[in-house]
């Protein structure tokens, strides 16, 4: 069962929707794209000042401590207007990584900066064109009292703009121990770290990163595991949080694009009547609406599970056990729905839907990037089958 929003969460949702609609409408994204800028730093400062980046950061570390469901409603609101900002990679992924894998000292050092927006992060995880968590050739080897990293990470979201990079690497953390996935945090200006910006369809700051003898100290490895015991399981939790947050953003984009299309069906007239009165188009709109409602339920359930999993009781353990399946369900469902709505929006708008001057194309381009990030719908369906023992 999913829960309705609390009063505080509803107020946050209203505030976020109003802010993004006023300060970051779709035309703002178009202006940034045409100017060759991945995002507006002034807008990011406002987002951080409003506390959006710190929604999932505990109060003792400078955040509001409202939780993952609260951050989800902010990400959904941002998705509605295709906001280009470090919010997803910093307020969601960066916070999740530090909270899940960081030691107490690292949390105290990094979380306040993430909540304030003075530090922005980018998760460097995949090494090929497709999401493949089991393929990790980048390694960190002991080098004196620190580590040396060599390898390549590809298609890193915000990799060209973040101040700090979170890089997944295989490392043996003790003498004689087997290599295990670890996460290192370093400044983007670290010697030996080369960035190649990529021209992606959604005009965001994605990049390929090359690590050639990058040396970092022990403090760079996020050394806690929040009780996971298995570093791979802890890193997988970070990825699941990222997937759920992306699903919330995708839901917002799909919902806004559906509303735009529905308004057009009501206003556009052909043969003396609104085209929305034609039964064939009504059926297509009805399918989009049903898929959106299903997606909302999946995303809400996944966000609630993240909040419920925090704690040491049996209920928290039960919620934590459901997170992998719910994350894949939410990401797959959101990917299918956004794919459908973005295609239908372009088709139902006819000729104008194919033009760059119309917003539907921007939603479609963003959709194609989000669909593949951290696993496509097909990848997550396969993962769901594996989780169920098939």
C-alpha positions in Angstrom: 0.0 0.0 0.0 1.2 3.5 -0.9 0.7 6.4 1.5 -0.7 9.8 0.7 1.6 12.8 1.0 1.8 14.3 4.4 0.9 18.0 4.9 4.6 19.0 4.8 5.2 16.9 1.7 2.2 18.5 -0.1 3.5 22.0 0.8 6.9 21.0 -0.5 5.4 19.7 -3.7 3.4 22.9 -4.3 6.5 25.0 -3.6 8.7 23.0 -5.9 6.1 23.0 -8.8 5.6 26.8 -8.4 9.3 27.5 -8.3 10.3 25.4 -11.3 7.4 26.6 -13.4 8.3 30.2 -12.7 12.1 30.1 -12.6 12.9 27.2 -14.8 10.2 26.7 -17.5 11.0 24.6 -20.6 12.0 27.8 -22.5 14.8 28.3 -20.0 16.2 24.9 -20.9 16.0 25.9 -24.6 17.9 29.1 -23.8 20.7 27.2 -22.0 21.0 24.7 -24.8 21.2 27.3 -27.4 23.9 29.1 -25.4 25.9 25.9 -25.0 25.5 25.9 -21.2 24.6 22.6 -19.4 22.8 24.5 -16.5 22.4 27.9 -14.9 24.6 28.3 -11.8 22.4 31.0 -10.4 19.3 28.7 -10.6 21.3 26.0 -8.9 22.1 28.4 -6.0 18.4 29.1 -5.6 17.5 25.4 -5.7 20.0 24.8 -2.9 18.9 27.8 -0.9 15.3 26.5 -0.9 16.5 23.3 0.6 15.7 21.0 -2.3 19.2 19.6 -2.5 19.1 18.8 1.2 15.6 17.1 1.4 17.2 13.7 2.1 20.0 15.0 4.2 19.6 14.5 8.0 19.1 17.7 10.0 22.3 17.1 12.0 24.2 17.4 8.7 22.5 20.6 7.4 19.5 19.2 5.6 15.8 19.2 6.3 15.7 15.4 7.0 12.3 15.1 5.2 13.4 11.9 3.5 13.4 10.2 0.1 9.7 10.6 -0.6 10.0 14.4 -0.1 13.0 14.5 -2.5 11.0 12.4 -4.9 8.2 15.1 -5.1 10.9 17.7 -5.8 12.5 15.5 -8.6 9.1 15.0 -10.1 8.4 18.7 -10.1 11.8 19.3 -11.7 11.0 16.7 -14.3 7.8 18.5 -15.3 9.8 21.4 -16.7 13.0 19.5 -17.7 15.0 21.5 -15.2 18.8 21.3 -16.0 20.6 21.3 -12.7 22.9 19.2 -10.5 19.9 18.2 -8.4 19.7 14.6 -9.4 23.4 13.8 -9.3 24.0 15.8 -6.2 20.9 15.9 -4.0 19.9 12.3 -4.9 22.9 10.3 -6.0 25.6 12.1 -4.1 23.6 12.2 -0.9 22.7 8.5 -1.3 26.3 7.5 -1.8 27.6 9.4 1.2 24.8 8.3 3.5 25.1 4.7 2.5 28.8 4.2 2.1 30.4 7.0 4.0 31.9 6.8 7.4 30.6 9.1 10.2 33.5 11.5 9.6 32.9 11.5 5.8 29.2 12.1 6.3 29.9 15.0 8.7 32.4 16.5 6.1 30.5 16.0 2.9 26.7 16.1 3.6 26.5 19.7 4.7 28.3 20.8 1.4 25.9 18.6 -0.7 22.9 20.1 1.1 24.2 23.6 0.6 25.0 23.0 -3.1 28.6 24.2 -2.7 29.8 20.7 -3.7 28.3 19.0 -6.8 28.8 15.3 -7.6 28.7 13.0 -10.6 28.6 9.2 -10.3 31.1 7.6 -12.7 29.9 4.0 -12.9 29.3 2.5 -16.3 32.2 1.7 -18.7 30.3 1.0 -21.9 27.3 2.0 -23.9 25.0 -0.1 -21.7 24.4 -0.3 -18.0 26.4 -3.3 -16.7 27.1 -3.4 -13.0 29.1 -6.6 -13.2 31.6 -5.3 -15.7 34.1 -3.0 -13.9 37.6 -2.9 -15.3 38.6 0.3 -13.5 40.8 -0.7 -10.6 42.2 1.1 -7.5 45.4 -0.4 -6.3 47.4 0.5 -3.1 50.0 3.1 -3.7 51.9 4.0 -0.5 49.4 5.4 2.0 46.8 6.0 -0.7 45.3 4.6 -3.9 46.1 4.8 -7.6 43.1 4.6 -10.1 43.4 3.7 -13.8 40.6 3.2 -16.2 37.8 4.8 -18.1 34.2 5.6 -17.2 31.7 6.5 -20.0 28.5 8.5 -20.2 28.9 10.0 -16.8 25.9 12.3 -16.0 27.1 15.8 -15.0 30.7 14.5 -15.6 31.6 17.7 -17.4 30.2 20.1 -14.7 30.5 18.4 -11.3 33.0 19.7 -8.8 33.6 16.2 -7.4 33.5 12.7 -9.0 32.2 9.6 -7.3 33.9 6.7 -9.1 33.2 3.0 -8.7 36.4 0.9 -8.8 37.4 -2.6 -7.9 39.8 -2.6 -4.9 41.3 -5.0 -2.3 40.7 -3.1 0.9 42.9 -5.5 3.0 46.0 -7.5 2.3 45.1 -10.8 0.7 41.4 -9.8 0.4 39.5 -10.3 -2.9 38.7 -7.3 -4.9 35.3 -5.7 -4.2 33.4 -2.7 -5.7 34.3 0.5 -3.8 33.4 4.1 -4.2 36.0 6.9 -4.2 35.3 10.6 -4.1 37.7 13.1 -5.6 37.8 16.6 -7.0 37.2 16.8 -10.7 40.5 18.7 -11.1 42.5 15.8 -9.7 45.8 15.3 -11.6 45.5 12.5 -14.1 41.7 12.8 -14.5 40.7 13.8 -18.0 37.2 14.8 -19.1 35.8 14.6 -22.6 32.4 16.3 -22.8 29.7 14.6 -24.9 27.1 16.1 -27.1 24.0 14.2 -25.9 20.5 14.5 -27.2 19.3 16.2 -24.0 22.1 18.8 -24.0 23.2 18.0 -20.5 26.8 17.9 -19.2 27.5 14.2 -19.8 31.1 13.2 -20.3 33.6 10.4 -20.6 36.2 10.3 -17.9 39.7 8.8 -18.1 41.6 8.0 -14.9 45.3 7.8 -15.7 47.3 7.2 -12.5 45.0 9.3 -10.4 46.3 9.2 -6.8 44.0 9.8 -3.8 44.4 9.3 -0.1 42.6 6.8 2.1 40.0 9.5 3.1 38.8 9.4 -0.6 37.4 5.9 -0.3 33.9 6.0 1.2 34.7 3.6 4.0 31.5 2.9 5.8 28.8 0.5 4.6 25.8 1.4 6.8 25.6 -2.1 8.1 25.5 -3.8 4.7 28.7 -5.8 5.4 29.0 -6.5 1.6 30.4 -3.5 -0.3 28.7 -4.6 -3.5 25.3 -4.7 -1.8 25.9 -1.2 -0.4 26.8 0.2 -3.9 23.8 -1.6 -5.3 21.6 0.3 -2.8 23.1 3.6 -4.0 22.2 2.6 -7.6 18.7 1.6 -6.6 18.1 5.0 -4.9 19.4 6.6 -8.1 17.0 4.5 -10.2 14.0 5.4 -8.0 14.8 9.1 -8.1 15.2 9.0 -11.9 11.8 7.2 -12.1 10.3 10.1 -10.1 11.8 12.6 -12.5 10.6 10.6 -15.5 7.1 10.5 -14.0 7.1 14.3 -13.8 8.2 14.7 -17.4 5.6 12.2 -18.6 2.8 13.8 -16.6 3.5 17.3 -17.8 3.8 16.2 -21.4 0.5 14.3 -21.2 -1.2 17.4 -19.9 0.3 19.4 -22.8 -1.0 16.9 -25.3 -4.4 16.6 -23.6 -4.9 20.4 -23.9 -3.9 20.3 -27.5 -6.5 17.5 -28.2 -9.2 19.7 -26.6 -8.2 22.9 -28.5 -7.2 21.7 -32.0 -10.2 21.6 -34.3 -10.6 19.5 -37.5 -13.7 18.9 -39.5 -15.5 21.5 -37.3 -14.9 19.7 -34.0 -12.1 19.2 -31.4 -9.8 16.4 -32.5 -10.1 15.1 -28.9 -13.7 14.1 -29.7 -12.5 11.4 -32.1 -12.7 8.0 -30.4 -9.4 6.7 -31.7 -7.6 9.6 -30.1 -9.5 9.2 -26.9 -8.4 5.6 -26.6 -4.8 6.7 -27.1 -5.1 9.4 -24.4 -6.8 6.9 -22.1 -3.9 4.4 -22.4 -1.4 7.2 -21.5 -3.5 8.2 -18.4 -3.7 4.6 -17.2 0.0 4.0 -17.6 0.7 7.3 -15.8 -1.4 6.2 -12.8 0.3 2.8 -12.7 3.7 4.5 -12.8 2.8 6.9 -10.0 1.9 3.9 -7.8 5.2 2.1 -8.6 7.3 5.2 -7.9 5.5 6.1 -4.7 5.8 2.5 -3.4 9.6 2.6 -4.1 10.1 6.0 -2.4 8.1 4.9 0.6 10.2 1.7 0.9 13.4 3.8 1.0 12.0 5.8 4.0 10.7 2.7 5.7 14.0 0.9 5.4 15.8 3.4 7.6 15.9 1.9 11.1 17.0 -1.3 12.8 13.7 -3.0 13.4 12.1 -5.9 11.6 9.8 -3.6 9.6 12.8 -1.7 8.3 14.5 -4.9 7.3 11.4 -6.1 5.5 11.2 -2.8 3.6 14.9 -2.9 2.7 14.5 -6.4 1.2 11.8 -5.0 -1.2 13.9 -2.1 -2.5 15.7 -3.9 -5.3 12.5 -5.3 -6.8 10.6 -2.0 -6.3 13.5 0.0 -7.8 13.5 -2.1 -11.0 9.7 -2.0 -11.1 9.6 1.8 -10.9 12.4 2.3 -13.4 11.0 -0.1 -15.9 7.5 1.2 -15.6 8.6 4.8 -15.8 10.8 4.1 -18.8 7.9 2.4 -20.7 5.5 5.2 -19.8 7.7 8.1 -20.7 8.6 6.3 -24.0 4.9 6.0 -24.8 3.9 9.5 -23.8 6.8 11.2 -25.6 6.1 9.3 -28.8 2.4 9.9 -28.7 2.9 13.6 -27.9 4.9 14.1 -31.0 2.5 12.1 -33.2 -0.7 13.7 -31.8 0.6 17.2 -32.3 1.1 16.4 -36.0 3.6 18.5 -38.0 4.3 21.0 -35.2 5.3 18.1 -32.9 8.3 17.4 -35.2 9.7 20.9 -35.0 12.5 22.0 -32.7 10.5 25.1 -31.8 7.9 23.0 -30.0 8.5 21.6 -26.5 7.5 18.0 -27.2 10.8 17.3 -28.9 12.8 18.4 -25.9 10.8 16.0 -23.7 11.4 13.2 -26.2 15.2 13.8 -26.2 15.4 13.9 -22.4 13.2 10.7 -22.3 15.6 8.8 -24.5 18.6 9.5 -22.2 16.7 8.8 -19.0 15.3 5.6 -20.3 18.8 4.1 -20.6 20.5 5.6 -17.6 21.2 3.1 -14.8 19.4 0.4 -16.8 16.7 0.3 -19.5 13.3 -1.1 -19.0 14.4 -4.3 -20.6 17.4 -4.6 -18.3 15.2 -4.1 -15.2 12.7 -6.6 -16.4 15.5 -9.1 -16.7 16.8 -8.1 -13.2 13.3 -8.5 -11.8 13.2 -12.1 -13.2 16.6 -12.8 -11.6 15.5 -11.5 -8.3 12.4 -13.8 -8.4 14.7 -16.8 -9.2 13.9 -17.2 -12.8 
